[in-house]
Amino acid sequence: MKYFLKTLFFSMFFFLVKPFFAQPFHLKSVGEKKEFHLKIYFASSGKGAFVKYKNHEDVIPLKIKNISIDSSEVESGQPTFTTYIWDEIVNGKINGTYELTEWPRNIGNLYYNRKKDNKKFKLELVENEEYDGSDEYFLHQTFIKFNHFYNDQLIFKYPDKTTQKINLISIESSSGARQSRIEDYNFDGYDDVAFSVYDAGKGVYQYYSVFLYNPKTKKFNLLSEPDSKNSTCSCLCDIKLNPKKKILSTSCRGGASWWKNEYRYENGKLKWVKSYQEKQ
């Protein structure tokens, strides 16, 4: 019964939030004699992106070229529009570009520009497809597979053909689905990947699982939670990054107050710097 109720909840939740998590996006060509289909995958800031064409085994890596955010009409009730442009990389060279504009509950402005003849292909979203929450990224030549809703398993498929399977923190809160981010969490110049879920209480903050990329081993390793002896938060919650100062901060709620903790990296581990109460 518990499993049935959980499945029912996520089915209803998925119906409500599907437009925000409808990745990978299934696209098709418009106006071509021979219609073609592809799926495009990407994470936060357009990183970890790749495309896979229908009836083709290989994937094509994408490198983010430009991101533009248009919030000029927010005060008049219009949404924020985010436009991504990626370079298509084939055999280490730029073969073309993909363009996509995203806003709440929709995407548009979908194009592929082929470099060799400068031909521009118009694309459109294939709608009304069933989506089970599965998602995938391509980062440091590694495939990263996970699920936003039902499945807690995370899979890394490395270029040396080894596979690493890990169970992520389960989704217990009714406040949202699993979120993912690609950022440099230890300020070493290499992007890492993180996953977060809302706390099972009031759903006011998020627990993070951060996987740091090691350029020497070419593997991802789970970031250990910092020593909580001095900090006011015993978890990696609501992480914020300050690349300029190389500070990683966490936030949590204690009683009626919000507390912030700041850390620096020393020998690959988080070392507490200070804790303070956040102003309301």
C-alpha positions as CSV (number, residue, x, y, z in Angstrom):
1,M,0.0,0.0,0.0
2,K,2.8,2.4,0.9
3,Y,4.5,1.8,-2.5
4,F,1.2,2.3,-4.3
5,L,0.5,5.6,-2.5
6,K,4.1,6.8,-3.3
7,T,3.7,5.9,-6.9
8,L,0.3,7.6,-7.1
9,F,1.7,10.7,-5.5
10,F,4.6,11.0,-8.0
11,S,2.3,10.3,-10.9
12,M,0.1,13.2,-9.9
13,F,3.2,15.4,-9.1
14,F,4.7,14.5,-12.4
15,F,1.5,15.6,-14.2
16,L,1.7,19.0,-12.5
17,V,5.4,19.7,-13.0
18,K,6.2,17.8,-16.2
19,P,6.9,20.9,-18.2
20,F,9.7,21.9,-15.8
21,F,11.4,18.5,-16.0
22,A,10.5,17.4,-19.6
23,Q,14.1,16.6,-20.4
24,P,15.4,15.1,-22.5
25,F,13.5,17.1,-25.1
26,H,12.3,15.1,-28.1
27,L,12.6,17.3,-31.3
28,K,11.8,16.7,-34.9
29,S,12.6,18.6,-38.1
30,V,10.1,20.9,-39.8
31,G,9.7,21.3,-43.6
32,E,12.3,18.7,-44.6
33,K,11.6,16.1,-47.2
34,K,13.0,13.4,-44.9
35,E,11.9,14.1,-41.4
36,F,14.5,13.4,-38.7
37,H,14.2,13.1,-34.9
38,L,16.6,13.8,-32.1
39,K,16.7,14.1,-28.3
40,I,18.7,16.9,-26.6
41,Y,20.0,16.5,-23.0
42,F,21.4,19.2,-20.8
43,A,21.8,20.3,-17.2
44,S,22.0,23.7,-15.4
45,S,23.7,26.4,-17.4
46,G,23.5,24.2,-20.5
47,K,26.3,22.0,-19.3
48,G,26.6,18.2,-19.7
49,A,24.8,18.5,-23.0
50,F,24.6,16.1,-25.9
51,V,22.2,15.0,-28.7
52,K,21.2,11.6,-29.9
53,Y,19.5,11.1,-33.3
54,K,16.8,8.5,-33.8
55,N,18.2,5.2,-35.2
56,H,21.8,6.2,-34.4
57,E,23.8,4.6,-31.7
58,D,26.4,7.3,-31.2
59,V,25.8,10.5,-29.3
60,I,27.1,13.9,-30.2
61,P,28.6,16.1,-27.4
62,L,27.6,19.7,-27.2
63,K,29.7,22.5,-25.7
64,I,27.8,25.5,-24.4
65,K,28.7,28.6,-26.5
66,N,26.4,31.2,-25.1
67,I,23.5,31.7,-22.7
68,S,21.3,34.8,-22.7
69,I,18.6,35.6,-20.1
70,D,15.8,38.0,-20.9
71,S,13.9,39.2,-17.9
72,S,13.0,42.6,-19.5
73,E,9.2,42.0,-19.4
74,V,8.9,40.4,-16.0
75,E,7.3,43.4,-14.4
76,S,4.5,43.3,-17.0
77,G,3.8,39.6,-16.2
78,Q,5.9,38.0,-18.9
79,P,8.2,35.1,-18.0
80,T,12.0,35.0,-18.0
81,F,13.4,33.5,-21.3
82,T,16.7,31.6,-21.3
83,T,18.3,31.0,-24.7
84,Y,21.1,28.4,-25.1
85,I,23.4,28.0,-28.0
86,W,25.7,25.0,-28.2
87,D,28.5,24.0,-30.5
88,E,28.2,20.5,-31.9
89,I,31.5,18.7,-31.5
90,V,32.4,15.9,-34.0
91,N,35.9,14.4,-34.0
92,G,37.0,17.3,-31.9
93,K,35.8,19.9,-34.3
94,I,32.8,22.2,-34.4
95,N,30.3,20.7,-36.9
96,G,27.3,23.0,-36.3
97,T,25.3,24.7,-33.6
98,Y,22.0,24.1,-31.8
99,E,19.7,26.8,-30.4
100,L,16.9,26.5,-27.9
101,T,14.9,29.0,-25.9
102,E,13.3,27.9,-22.6
103,W,10.7,29.5,-20.4
104,P,8.3,28.1,-17.8
105,R,6.1,25.4,-19.3
106,N,7.5,25.7,-22.8
107,I,10.4,25.8,-25.2
108,G,10.8,27.4,-28.6
109,N,13.2,29.0,-31.1
110,L,14.5,25.6,-31.9
111,Y,17.2,25.4,-34.7
112,Y,20.2,23.4,-35.9
113,N,22.7,25.2,-38.0
114,R,25.0,23.0,-40.1
115,K,28.4,24.5,-40.5
116,K,29.6,22.9,-43.8
117,D,26.9,24.6,-45.9
118,N,25.4,27.1,-43.4
119,K,22.0,25.4,-43.7
120,K,19.5,26.2,-40.9
121,F,17.1,23.4,-39.9
122,K,14.0,24.4,-38.0
123,L,13.0,22.0,-35.2
124,E,9.9,21.6,-33.1
125,L,9.0,19.8,-29.8
126,V,7.3,16.4,-30.1
127,E,4.6,16.8,-27.5
128,N,2.3,14.5,-25.5
129,E,5.0,11.9,-24.8
130,E,5.1,9.8,-21.7
131,Y,8.0,10.7,-19.5
132,D,9.2,8.7,-16.5
133,G,11.7,11.2,-15.1
134,S,14.8,9.6,-16.5
135,D,17.6,12.0,-17.4
136,E,21.2,11.8,-18.6
137,Y,24.2,14.1,-18.9
138,F,27.6,13.8,-20.6
139,L,30.4,15.3,-18.6
140,H,34.2,14.6,-18.8
141,Q,33.5,11.8,-21.3
142,T,31.2,10.2,-18.7
143,F,27.5,9.4,-19.0
144,I,25.6,10.3,-15.9
145,K,22.2,8.6,-15.6
146,F,19.5,9.3,-12.9
147,N,15.8,9.9,-12.4
148,H,14.0,13.0,-11.2
149,F,11.1,11.1,-9.7
150,Y,10.9,7.4,-9.1
151,N,14.3,5.8,-9.1
152,D,17.0,6.7,-6.6
153,Q,19.8,5.0,-8.5
154,L,22.7,7.1,-10.0
155,I,24.9,5.6,-12.6
156,F,28.2,6.8,-13.9
157,K,29.5,5.2,-17.1
158,Y,33.1,6.0,-17.6
159,P,35.1,6.2,-20.8
160,D,37.2,3.1,-19.6
161,K,33.9,1.2,-19.8
162,T,33.6,0.8,-16.0
163,T,30.3,1.5,-14.3
164,Q,29.6,3.0,-10.9
165,K,26.2,2.7,-9.3
166,I,25.1,4.7,-6.2
167,N,21.8,5.2,-4.4
168,L,20.9,8.8,-4.0
169,I,18.9,10.3,-1.1
170,S,15.3,9.3,-1.5
171,I,12.6,11.8,-2.3
172,E,10.4,11.9,0.8
173,S,9.0,15.4,0.6
174,S,5.9,16.5,-1.2
175,S,7.6,19.8,-2.1
176,G,9.4,18.7,-5.2
177,A,11.3,16.3,-7.4
178,R,15.0,15.6,-7.5
179,Q,17.0,18.5,-8.9
180,S,20.4,18.4,-10.5
181,R,23.2,20.9,-11.1
182,I,26.6,20.9,-12.8
183,E,29.0,23.4,-11.2
184,D,32.6,23.5,-9.9
185,Y,31.9,22.7,-6.3
186,N,35.6,22.5,-5.1
187,F,37.0,25.3,-7.2
188,D,39.6,23.2,-9.0
189,G,38.6,24.2,-12.5
190,Y,36.6,21.0,-13.2
191,D,32.9,20.8,-13.2
192,D,31.2,18.5,-10.7
193,V,27.6,17.2,-10.5
194,A,25.2,17.5,-7.6
195,F,21.7,16.3,-6.8
196,S,19.3,17.6,-4.2
197,V,15.9,16.8,-2.6
198,Y,13.8,18.7,-0.2
199,D,13.8,17.8,3.5
200,A,11.1,15.4,4.6
201,G,9.8,17.9,7.2
202,K,8.3,21.1,5.9
203,G,10.3,21.0,2.7
204,V,12.0,24.3,3.4
205,Y,15.6,23.4,2.4
206,Q,17.4,20.8,0.2
207,Y,19.8,18.0,1.0
208,Y,22.7,17.8,-1.4
209,S,24.7,14.9,-2.7
210,V,27.8,16.3,-4.5
211,F,30.1,14.2,-6.7
212,L,33.5,15.8,-7.3
213,Y,35.4,15.0,-10.5
214,N,38.9,13.8,-10.0
215,P,40.9,14.6,-13.1
216,K,43.7,12.2,-12.2
217,T,41.5,9.1,-11.8
218,K,38.8,10.4,-14.2
219,K,36.2,9.3,-11.7
220,F,33.5,11.0,-9.6
221,N,33.6,10.7,-5.8
222,L,31.0,11.6,-3.2
223,L,31.8,14.8,-1.2
224,S,31.8,13.9,2.5
225,E,29.7,15.9,4.8
226,P,31.9,18.4,6.8
227,D,32.7,17.8,10.5
228,S,29.6,19.2,12.3
229,K,31.5,19.9,15.6
230,N,31.6,23.7,15.0
231,S,28.9,24.2,12.4
232,T,25.2,24.8,13.1
233,C,24.1,22.5,10.2
234,S,25.0,18.8,10.2
235,C,24.2,18.4,6.5
236,L,25.1,19.7,3.1
237,C,21.9,21.8,2.8
238,D,21.1,24.7,0.5
239,I,24.6,24.9,-0.9
240,K,25.8,28.2,-2.3
241,L,29.2,28.8,-4.0
242,N,31.4,31.8,-3.9
243,P,34.1,31.1,-6.5
244,K,35.9,34.4,-5.9
245,K,36.5,33.6,-2.3
246,K,36.5,29.8,-2.8
247,I,33.8,29.5,-0.1
248,L,31.1,26.8,0.0
249,S,28.2,27.7,2.3
250,T,25.3,25.8,3.7
251,S,22.1,26.9,5.3
252,C,19.6,25.2,7.6
253,R,16.9,26.1,10.0
254,G,17.2,25.7,13.7
255,G,14.1,26.6,15.7
256,A,12.8,29.9,14.3
257,S,16.2,31.0,12.9
258,W,18.1,30.3,9.7
259,W,21.8,29.6,10.1
260,K,24.6,29.8,7.6
261,N,27.9,27.9,7.6
262,E,31.0,28.7,5.6
263,Y,33.7,26.2,4.5
264,R,37.0,26.2,2.7
265,Y,38.7,23.2,1.1
266,E,41.9,21.9,2.8
267,N,43.5,18.7,1.4
268,G,40.3,17.9,-0.5
269,K,38.0,18.2,2.6
270,L,35.7,20.9,3.8
271,K,37.0,22.8,6.8
272,W,34.6,24.9,8.8
273,V,35.3,28.7,8.7
274,K,32.4,30.3,10.6
275,S,28.7,30.1,11.3
276,Y,26.2,32.9,11.8
277,Q,22.5,33.6,12.0
278,E,21.0,34.9,8.8
279,K,19.0,38.1,8.8
280,Q,15.4,37.6,8.2
